[in-house]
Amino acid sequence: MKSKTDHANPFAGDSTGIQKRETAARWALRAGSYLVVLTTAAIMLHIFVKGAPVVFRSEWPFVNTQFLTELPSQLHVIEDKQGRRYETGVNGADAIKKELGENYRSEKTIAYSGGGILGPIVGTALLVIVSVSVALFLGVACAIYLSEYAKHGKFLELIRLAILNLAGVPSVVFGLFGLGAFVLTAPVFVDVPADRSVLAIPLGFTTLSFEGWDTCVLSGGFTLAFVILPVIITASEQCLQAVPQGFRETSMALGATRWQTIRYSVLPFATPGILTSSILGIARAAGETAPIMFTAALAFKDKLPWQKDLPPLPADASVFAQWEQSLQRFLGIFTESVQALPYHIYTLAAKIPQNEYSERAQYGSVFVFLVLVAALATVSIWMRIHLRKKYRW
């Protein structure tokens, strides 16, 4: 009679040791996942606890409208002899001191901690719109070429390697690139070229001068577009390659051209994934500080981009003149320097002395910033889900 050990597999390992290692690996991976989730939750909770009281109120309308609808300003904190503190802007400080009279004790001013953050919100939105629009156009065009037109070979591999290397370039380098390429060298149409013009090409009725766009929304938006371009190219190319090859073969077998096949049989099914890449681009573009410091952002600006001073029109101005001024005012939005939430937060945290008032402004700005990024991402996710339901294969 044979024992149980005689039927044992001689090639089998120690099952007890394998199970222990499998269990240890599973728990290590689970612990790492939980650590990431808990860290993210702790950061979000900390920002919510510190920032939500700045944005929300316990009384109607439950939102601090002043913080969301006013431009940043200097905060004046006036203290009377009983220790009561009065917070006001520069315009109300004199009135409060006059009302206190001999009861006035001291006054303290904190830069950028008064008013609200309307200017940084508007500036961030404009920069994101310009950067994502430019990056999506260039990124999708590049992805279509790499996926549908380019021949496989060493040159194509070099292009992909360059794209990956571009993703690893530090953002401050992109800032210097934007300073040289867009702020100082980009082409503009002018009547008289500036002294710093690198090249001026007379066109008869005007001159094409390579003298840059100065620090403005366009310069910052184009710079941020190159920051997020590698992410959009890589994600878009993968989405195009995920569309079944049969779609292309069927379309071309029915007589469609290569572009018609891409336009009607490939792009619609890849669009949900491309929108996913735009989500990543929005978060990256909205959170960059170094590039916009060189190309677009100001620490303080007392007007919104569309409040540019223009010479008043005469009373008998024609409709064409009014339309031209309206167009000039609209285009002027993109040629103005702006504030931006990342740079505003950096200024509050690093450029002024820290106290309870500057900390309040910091956390309120960070809270609004995260809500805006989450809102933009939510819209993109909703569009992606909607398109996925529409285009299925």
MILO-876524 format. One record per residue (C-alpha): residue in one letter; residue number from 1; x, y, z. Coordinates in nm, 2 decimals, decimal comma, padded with zeros to 4 digits, always signed. Layout:
<sites>
<'a' NUM <X Y Z>>
...
</sites>
This chain:
<sites>
<'m' 1 <+00,00 +00,00 +00,00>>
<'k' 2 <+00,14 +00,34 -00,11>>
<'s' 3 <+00,16 +00,64 +00,13>>
<'k' 4 <+00,03 +00,99 +00,05>>
<'t' 5 <+00,38 +01,11 +00,01>>
<'d' 6 <+00,42 +00,87 -00,29>>
<'h' 7 <+00,15 +01,05 -00,48>>
<'a' 8 <+00,29 +01,40 -00,41>>
<'n' 9 <+00,41 +01,61 -00,71>>
<'p' 10 <+00,79 +01,61 -00,68>>
<'f' 11 <+00,81 +01,93 -00,89>>
<'a' 12 <+00,57 +02,12 -00,66>>
<'g' 13 <+00,72 +02,39 -00,42>>
<'d' 14 <+00,63 +02,46 -00,07>>
<'s' 15 <+00,27 +02,57 -00,10>>
<'t' 16 <+00,27 +02,71 +00,25>>
<'g' 17 <+00,55 +02,95 +00,17>>
<'i' 18 <+00,39 +03,05 -00,17>>
<'q' 19 <+00,07 +03,13 +00,00>>
<'k' 20 <+00,24 +03,34 +00,27>>
<'r' 21 <+00,43 +03,54 +00,00>>
<'e' 22 <+00,11 +03,58 -00,20>>
<'t' 23 <-00,07 +03,71 +00,11>>
<'a' 24 <+00,21 +03,95 +00,20>>
<'a' 25 <+00,22 +04,09 -00,15>>
<'r' 26 <-00,15 +04,14 -00,16>>
<'w' 27 <-00,15 +04,32 +00,17>>
<'a' 28 <+00,15 +04,54 +00,07>>
<'l' 29 <-00,03 +04,65 -00,24>>
<'r' 30 <-00,35 +04,71 -00,05>>
<'a' 31 <-00,16 +04,91 +00,21>>
<'g' 32 <+00,00 +05,12 -00,06>>
<'s' 33 <-00,34 +05,19 -00,22>>
<'y' 34 <-00,50 +05,28 +00,11>>
<'l' 35 <-00,20 +05,51 +00,19>>
<'v' 36 <-00,25 +05,70 -00,13>>
<'v' 37 <-00,63 +05,73 -00,07>>
<'l' 38 <-00,58 +05,84 +00,30>>
<'t' 39 <-00,31 +06,09 +00,21>>
<'t' 40 <-00,54 +06,25 -00,06>>
<'a' 41 <-00,83 +06,25 +00,18>>
<'a' 42 <-00,62 +06,41 +00,45>>
<'i' 43 <-00,50 +06,69 +00,22>>
<'m' 44 <-00,85 +06,76 +00,09>>
<'l' 45 <-01,00 +06,75 +00,44>>
<'h' 46 <-00,73 +07,00 +00,57>>
<'i' 47 <-00,80 +07,24 +00,28>>
<'f' 48 <-01,18 +07,20 +00,33>>
<'v' 49 <-01,16 +07,27 +00,71>>
<'k' 50 <-00,93 +07,57 +00,65>>
<'g' 51 <-01,08 +07,71 +00,33>>
<'a' 52 <-01,45 +07,64 +00,35>>
<'p' 53 <-01,52 +07,89 +00,63>>
<'v' 54 <-01,36 +08,16 +00,41>>
<'v' 55 <-01,59 +08,09 +00,12>>
<'f' 56 <-01,91 +07,99 +00,30>>
<'r' 57 <-02,12 +08,17 +00,56>>
<'s' 58 <-02,38 +08,04 +00,81>>
<'e' 59 <-02,63 +08,31 +00,70>>
<'w' 60 <-02,79 +08,39 +00,37>>
<'p' 61 <-02,67 +08,38 +00,09>>
<'f' 62 <-02,44 +08,12 +00,26>>
<'v' 63 <-02,15 +08,22 +00,03>>
<'n' 64 <-01,90 +08,50 +00,08>>
<'t' 65 <-01,99 +08,69 -00,23>>
<'q' 66 <-01,73 +08,96 -00,15>>
<'f' 67 <-01,45 +08,70 -00,17>>
<'l' 68 <-01,57 +08,57 -00,51>>
<'t' 69 <-01,67 +08,90 -00,68>>
<'e' 70 <-01,40 +09,15 -00,57>>
<'l' 71 <-01,05 +09,21 -00,68>>
<'p' 72 <-00,76 +09,15 -00,44>>
<'s' 73 <-00,67 +09,45 -00,23>>
<'q' 74 <-00,48 +09,56 +00,07>>
<'l' 75 <-00,64 +09,46 +00,40>>
<'h' 76 <-00,65 +09,72 +00,68>>
<'v' 77 <-00,70 +09,59 +01,04>>
<'i' 78 <-00,78 +09,86 +01,28>>
<'e' 79 <-00,78 +09,80 +01,66>>
<'d' 80 <-00,94 +10,01 +01,92>>
<'k' 81 <-00,84 +10,05 +02,29>>
<'q' 82 <-01,09 +09,78 +02,40>>
<'g' 83 <-00,91 +09,52 +02,17>>
<'r' 84 <-01,19 +09,51 +01,90>>
<'r' 85 <-01,06 +09,47 +01,55>>
<'y' 86 <-01,22 +09,62 +01,23>>
<'e' 87 <-01,13 +09,48 +00,89>>
<'t' 88 <-01,17 +09,70 +00,59>>
<'g' 89 <-01,02 +09,81 +00,26>>
<'v' 90 <-00,82 +10,12 +00,19>>
<'n' 91 <-01,13 +10,33 +00,13>>
<'g' 92 <-01,29 +10,25 +00,46>>
<'a' 93 <-00,99 +10,28 +00,68>>
<'d' 94 <-01,00 +10,66 +00,72>>
<'a' 95 <-01,37 +10,65 +00,80>>
<'i' 96 <-01,33 +10,40 +01,08>>
<'k' 97 <-01,04 +10,58 +01,23>>
<'k' 98 <-01,23 +10,90 +01,23>>
<'e' 99 <-01,53 +10,73 +01,39>>
<'l' 100 <-01,32 +10,58 +01,66>>
<'g' 101 <-01,15 +10,91 +01,74>>
<'e' 102 <-00,95 +10,89 +02,06>>
<'n' 103 <-01,06 +10,53 +02,10>>
<'y' 104 <-00,83 +10,45 +01,80>>
<'r' 105 <-00,53 +10,23 +01,90>>
<'s' 106 <-00,34 +10,09 +01,60>>
<'e' 107 <-00,36 +09,99 +01,24>>
<'k' 108 <-00,20 +09,71 +01,05>>
<'t' 109 <-00,20 +09,65 +00,67>>
<'i' 110 <-00,16 +09,31 +00,50>>
<'a' 111 <-00,10 +09,31 +00,12>>
<'y' 112 <-00,32 +09,10 -00,11>>
<'s' 113 <-00,53 +08,97 +00,18>>
<'g' 114 <-00,83 +09,20 +00,14>>
<'g' 115 <-01,11 +09,21 -00,12>>
<'g' 116 <-01,15 +08,89 -00,31>>
<'i' 117 <-01,00 +08,67 -00,58>>
<'l' 118 <-01,21 +08,76 -00,89>>
<'g' 119 <-00,91 +08,87 -01,08>>
<'p' 120 <-00,71 +08,55 -01,03>>
<'i' 121 <-01,02 +08,34 -01,11>>
<'v' 122 <-01,07 +08,52 -01,44>>
<'g' 123 <-00,70 +08,51 -01,53>>
<'t' 124 <-00,68 +08,13 -01,45>>
<'a' 125 <-00,99 +08,06 -01,66>>
<'l' 126 <-00,86 +08,26 -01,96>>
<'l' 127 <-00,52 +08,09 -01,94>>
<'v' 128 <-00,68 +07,74 -01,93>>
<'i' 129 <-00,91 +07,82 -02,22>>
<'v' 130 <-00,63 +07,94 -02,44>>
<'s' 131 <-00,38 +07,66 -02,35>>
<'v' 132 <-00,63 +07,37 -02,38>>
<'s' 133 <-00,76 +07,50 -02,71>>
<'v' 134 <-00,41 +07,53 -02,86>>
<'a' 135 <-00,29 +07,20 -02,71>>
<'l' 136 <-00,59 +07,00 -02,82>>
<'f' 137 <-00,56 +07,13 -03,18>>
<'l' 138 <-00,19 +07,06 -03,20>>
<'g' 139 <-00,20 +06,75 -02,99>>
<'v' 140 <-00,48 +06,58 -03,17>>
<'a' 141 <-00,33 +06,68 -03,51>>
<'c' 142 <+00,00 +06,53 -03,41>>
<'a' 143 <-00,16 +06,21 -03,27>>
<'i' 144 <-00,36 +06,16 -03,60>>
<'y' 145 <-00,04 +06,19 -03,80>>
<'l' 146 <+00,16 +05,95 -03,58>>
<'s' 147 <-00,12 +05,70 -03,56>>
<'e' 148 <-00,27 +05,71 -03,91>>
<'y' 149 <-00,02 +05,86 -04,16>>
<'a' 150 <+00,34 +05,82 -04,04>>
<'k' 151 <+00,53 +05,51 -04,15>>
<'h' 152 <+00,68 +05,30 -03,88>>
<'g' 153 <+01,05 +05,33 -03,85>>
<'k' 154 <+01,34 +05,50 -03,67>>
<'f' 155 <+01,22 +05,85 -03,75>>
<'l' 156 <+00,88 +05,78 -03,59>>
<'e' 157 <+01,05 +05,63 -03,28>>
<'l' 158 <+01,26 +05,94 -03,25>>
<'i' 159 <+00,95 +06,16 -03,26>>
<'r' 160 <+00,79 +05,96 -02,99>>
<'l' 161 <+01,11 +05,98 -02,78>>
<'a' 162 <+01,12 +06,35 -02,82>>
<'i' 163 <+00,76 +06,37 -02,70>>
<'l' 164 <+00,84 +06,17 -02,39>>
<'n' 165 <+01,14 +06,39 -02,33>>
<'l' 166 <+00,93 +06,69 -02,36>>
<'a' 167 <+00,70 +06,56 -02,08>>
<'g' 168 <+01,00 +06,55 -01,85>>
<'v' 169 <+01,12 +06,91 -01,90>>
<'p' 170 <+01,08 +07,12 -01,58>>
<'s' 171 <+00,81 +07,38 -01,60>>
<'v' 172 <+01,05 +07,66 -01,52>>
<'v' 173 <+01,23 +07,57 -01,85>>
<'f' 174 <+00,90 +07,60 -02,03>>
<'g' 175 <+00,87 +07,94 -01,87>>
<'l' 176 <+01,20 +08,06 -02,01>>
<'f' 177 <+01,11 +07,91 -02,35>>
<'g' 178 <+00,78 +08,11 -02,34>>
<'l' 179 <+00,96 +08,42 -02,24>>
<'g' 180 <+01,19 +08,39 -02,54>>
<'a' 181 <+00,95 +08,25 -02,80>>
<'f' 182 <+00,63 +08,44 -02,72>>
<'v' 183 <+00,70 +08,74 -02,50>>
<'l' 184 <+01,00 +08,86 -02,69>>
<'t' 185 <+01,00 +08,71 -03,04>>
<'a' 186 <+00,65 +08,61 -03,15>>
<'p' 187 <+00,53 +08,79 -03,48>>
<'v' 188 <+00,29 +09,08 -03,47>>
<'f' 189 <+00,15 +09,32 -03,73>>
<'v' 190 <+00,25 +09,68 -03,65>>
<'d' 191 <+00,30 +10,01 -03,83>>
<'v' 192 <+00,64 +10,09 -03,68>>
<'p' 193 <+00,86 +09,80 -03,55>>
<'a' 194 <+00,99 +09,83 -03,19>>
<'d' 195 <+01,36 +09,86 -03,13>>
<'r' 196 <+01,38 +09,51 -02,98>>
<'s' 197 <+01,23 +09,36 -03,30>>
<'v' 198 <+01,44 +09,06 -03,42>>
<'l' 199 <+01,31 +09,08 -03,78>>
<'a' 200 <+01,08 +09,31 -03,96>>
<'i' 201 <+00,92 +09,22 -04,29>>
<'p' 202 <+00,74 +09,51 -04,47>>
<'l' 203 <+00,41 +09,41 -04,63>>
<'g' 204 <+00,32 +09,74 -04,79>>
<'f' 205 <+00,01 +09,83 -04,58>>
<'t' 206 <+00,17 +09,70 -04,26>>
<'t' 207 <+00,48 +09,54 -04,12>>
<'l' 208 <+00,53 +09,19 -03,98>>
<'s' 209 <+00,76 +09,24 -03,68>>
<'f' 210 <+00,90 +08,96 -03,47>>
<'e' 211 <+00,90 +09,16 -03,14>>
<'g' 212 <+00,68 +08,94 -02,92>>
<'w' 213 <+00,34 +08,96 -02,76>>
<'d' 214 <+00,47 +09,10 -02,42>>
<'t' 215 <+00,34 +08,94 -02,10>>
<'c' 216 <-00,02 +08,86 -02,17>>
<'v' 217 <-00,28 +08,59 -02,18>>
<'l' 218 <-00,17 +08,47 -02,53>>
<'s' 219 <+00,19 +08,43 -02,42>>
<'g' 220 <+00,09 +08,24 -02,10>>
<'g' 221 <-00,17 +08,03 -02,28>>
<'f' 222 <+00,07 +07,92 -02,56>>
<'t' 223 <+00,34 +07,85 -02,31>>
<'l' 224 <+00,11 +07,63 -02,10>>
<'a' 225 <-00,01 +07,46 -02,42>>
<'f' 226 <+00,34 +07,33 -02,47>>
<'v' 227 <+00,35 +07,22 -02,11>>
<'i' 228 <+00,05 +06,99 -02,15>>
<'l' 229 <+00,11 +06,90 -02,52>>
<'p' 230 <+00,30 +06,57 -02,45>>
<'v' 231 <+00,02 +06,44 -02,23>>
<'i' 232 <-00,25 +06,51 -02,49>>
<'i' 233 <-00,04 +06,37 -02,78>>
<'t' 234 <+00,04 +06,04 -02,60>>
<'a' 235 <-00,32 +05,99 -02,47>>
<'s' 236 <-00,48 +06,08 -02,80>>
<'e' 237 <-00,26 +05,85 -03,00>>
<'q' 238 <-00,34 +05,56 -02,77>>
<'c' 239 <-00,71 +05,63 -02,80>>
<'l' 240 <-00,68 +05,64 -03,18>>
<'q' 241 <-00,49 +05,31 -03,19>>
<'a' 242 <-00,76 +05,15 -02,96>>
<'v' 243 <-01,02 +05,19 -03,23>>
<'p' 244 <-01,05 +04,85 -03,41>>
<'q' 245 <-00,87 +04,83 -03,74>>
<'g' 246 <-01,18 +04,68 -03,90>>
<'f' 247 <-01,35 +05,02 -03,88>>
<'r' 248 <-01,08 +05,17 -04,11>>
<'e' 249 <-01,08 +04,88 -04,35>>
<'t' 250 <-01,46 +04,88 -04,39>>
<'s' 251 <-01,47 +05,25 -04,45>>
<'m' 252 <-01,20 +05,25 -04,71>>
<'a' 253 <-01,35 +04,94 -04,88>>
<'l' 254 <-01,67 +05,14 -04,93>>
<'g' 255 <-01,47 +05,41 -05,12>>
<'a' 256 <-01,39 +05,66 -04,84>>
<'t' 257 <-01,06 +05,85 -04,85>>
<'r' 258 <-00,81 +05,83 -04,57>>
<'w' 259 <-00,92 +06,16 -04,41>>
<'q' 260 <-01,29 +06,06 -04,45>>
<'t' 261 <-01,22 +05,74 -04,27>>
<'i' 262 <-01,04 +05,92 -03,99>>
<'r' 263 <-01,31 +06,19 -03,97>>
<'y' 264 <-01,62 +05,97 -03,96>>
<'s' 265 <-01,50 +05,62 -03,86>>
<'v' 266 <-01,21 +05,68 -03,61>>
<'l' 267 <-01,22 +06,02 -03,44>>
<'p' 268 <-01,58 +05,99 -03,31>>
<'f' 269 <-01,49 +05,67 -03,12>>
<'a' 270 <-01,16 +05,81 -02,99>>
<'t' 271 <-01,31 +06,14 -02,87>>
<'p' 272 <-01,41 +06,01 -02,52>>
<'g' 273 <-01,05 +05,91 -02,45>>
<'i' 274 <-00,92 +06,24 -02,60>>
<'l' 275 <-01,14 +06,42 -02,36>>
<'t' 276 <-00,98 +06,23 -02,08>>
<'s' 277 <-00,65 +06,37 -02,19>>
<'s' 278 <-00,80 +06,71 -02,18>>
<'i' 279 <-00,90 +06,66 -01,82>>
<'l' 280 <-00,53 +06,59 -01,73>>
<'g' 281 <-00,43 +06,89 -01,94>>
<'i' 282 <-00,68 +07,12 -01,76>>
<'a' 283 <-00,55 +07,02 -01,42>>
<'r' 284 <-00,18 +07,06 -01,53>>
<'a' 285 <-00,24 +07,40 -01,70>>
<'a' 286 <-00,44 +07,54 -01,41>>
<'g' 287 <-00,19 +07,44 -01,15>>
<'e' 288 <+00,14 +07,57 -01,31>>
<'t' 289 <+00,31 +07,87 -01,16>>
<'a' 290 <+00,66 +07,90 -01,30>>
<'p' 291 <+00,56 +07,93 -01,67>>
<'i' 292 <+00,30 +08,21 -01,61>>
<'m' 293 <+00,54 +08,40 -01,38>>
<'f' 294 <+00,76 +08,47 -01,69>>
<'t' 295 <+00,48 +08,51 -01,95>>
<'a' 296 <+00,14 +08,63 -01,82>>
<'a' 297 <+00,09 +08,67 -01,44>>
<'l' 298 <+00,11 +08,98 -01,22>>
<'a' 299 <+00,10 +08,99 -00,84>>
<'f' 300 <-00,15 +09,27 -00,84>>
<'k' 301 <-00,39 +09,43 -01,10>>
<'d' 302 <-00,67 +09,66 -01,02>>
<'k' 303 <-00,87 +09,59 -01,34>>
<'l' 304 <-01,02 +09,29 -01,52>>
<'p' 305 <-00,88 +09,22 -01,87>>
<'w' 306 <-01,18 +09,36 -02,05>>
<'q' 307 <-01,17 +09,69 -01,85>>
<'k' 308 <-00,90 +09,83 -02,06>>
<'d' 309 <-00,91 +10,21 -02,11>>
<'l' 310 <-01,00 +10,30 -02,46>>
<'p' 311 <-01,05 +10,66 -02,60>>
<'p' 312 <-01,42 +10,75 -02,59>>
<'l' 313 <-01,61 +10,75 -02,92>>
<'p' 314 <-01,77 +11,08 -03,05>>
<'a' 315 <-02,14 +11,10 -03,01>>
<'d' 316 <-02,20 +11,07 -03,38>>
<'a' 317 <-01,98 +10,76 -03,42>>
<'s' 318 <-02,10 +10,51 -03,68>>
<'v' 319 <-02,21 +10,15 -03,61>>
<'f' 320 <-01,89 +10,03 -03,77>>
<'a' 321 <-01,68 +10,24 -03,53>>
<'q' 322 <-01,87 +10,10 -03,23>>
<'w' 323 <-01,83 +09,75 -03,37>>
<'e' 324 <-01,45 +09,81 -03,42>>
<'q' 325 <-01,41 +09,93 -03,07>>
<'s' 326 <-01,60 +09,63 -02,93>>
<'l' 327 <-01,38 +09,40 -03,13>>
<'q' 328 <-01,07 +09,58 -03,01>>
<'r' 329 <-01,19 +09,55 -02,65>>
<'f' 330 <-01,25 +09,17 -02,70>>
<'l' 331 <-00,91 +09,11 -02,86>>
<'g' 332 <-00,76 +09,32 -02,58>>
<'i' 333 <-00,86 +09,06 -02,33>>
<'f' 334 <-00,59 +08,83 -02,47>>
<'t' 335 <-00,32 +09,10 -02,49>>
<'e' 336 <-00,35 +09,20 -02,12>>
<'s' 337 <-00,15 +09,07 -01,83>>
<'v' 338 <-00,36 +08,89 -01,57>>
<'q' 339 <-00,36 +08,75 -01,22>>
<'a' 340 <-00,38 +08,38 -01,18>>
<'l' 341 <-00,47 +08,17 -00,88>>
<'p' 342 <-00,14 +07,96 -00,86>>
<'y' 343 <+00,07 +08,28 -00,87>>
<'h' 344 <-00,17 +08,45 -00,63>>
<'i' 345 <-00,14 +08,16 -00,38>>
<'y' 346 <+00,24 +08,17 -00,42>>
<'t' 347 <+00,25 +08,54 -00,35>>
<'l' 348 <+00,04 +08,50 -00,04>>
<'a' 349 <+00,25 +08,21 +00,09>>
<'a' 350 <+00,60 +08,34 +00,00>>
<'k' 351 <+00,61 +08,71 -00,06>>
<'i' 352 <+00,43 +08,86 +00,24>>
<'p' 353 <+00,47 +08,80 +00,62>>
<'q' 354 <+00,25 +08,51 +00,75>>
<'n' 355 <-00,03 +08,58 +00,98>>
<'e' 356 <-00,39 +08,48 +01,04>>
<'y' 357 <-00,52 +08,71 +00,77>>
<'s' 358 <-00,28 +08,60 +00,50>>
<'e' 359 <-00,34 +08,24 +00,59>>
<'r' 360 <-00,71 +08,29 +00,56>>
<'a' 361 <-00,67 +08,43 +00,21>>
<'q' 362 <-00,43 +08,14 +00,12>>
<'y' 363 <-00,67 +07,86 +00,22>>
<'g' 364 <-00,97 +08,04 +00,07>>
<'s' 365 <-00,79 +08,07 -00,26>>
<'v' 366 <-00,67 +07,71 -00,26>>
<'f' 367 <-01,02 +07,59 -00,18>>
<'v' 368 <-01,17 +07,79 -00,47>>
<'f' 369 <-00,89 +07,67 -00,70>>
<'l' 370 <-00,96 +07,30 -00,63>>
<'v' 371 <-01,33 +07,35 -00,67>>
<'l' 372 <-01,28 +07,52 -01,01>>
<'v' 373 <-01,04 +07,24 -01,13>>
<'a' 374 <-01,29 +06,98 -01,01>>
<'a' 375 <-01,58 +07,16 -01,19>>
<'l' 376 <-01,38 +07,17 -01,52>>
<'a' 377 <-01,29 +06,81 -01,48>>
<'t' 378 <-01,65 +06,71 -01,40>>
<'v' 379 <-01,77 +06,88 -01,72>>
<'s' 380 <-01,51 +06,69 -01,93>>
<'i' 381 <-01,60 +06,36 -01,76>>
<'w' 382 <-01,97 +06,42 -01,83>>
<'m' 383 <-01,89 +06,49 -02,20>>
<'r' 384 <-01,68 +06,17 -02,21>>
<'i' 385 <-01,96 +05,96 -02,06>>
<'h' 386 <-02,22 +06,12 -02,30>>
<'l' 387 <-02,00 +06,05 -02,60>>
<'r' 388 <-01,93 +05,69 -02,49>>
<'k' 389 <-02,30 +05,62 -02,48>>
<'k' 390 <-02,34 +05,77 -02,82>>
<'y' 391 <-02,05 +05,59 -02,99>>
<'r' 392 <-02,02 +05,23 -02,89>>
<'w' 393 <-01,85 +04,94 -03,07>>
</sites>
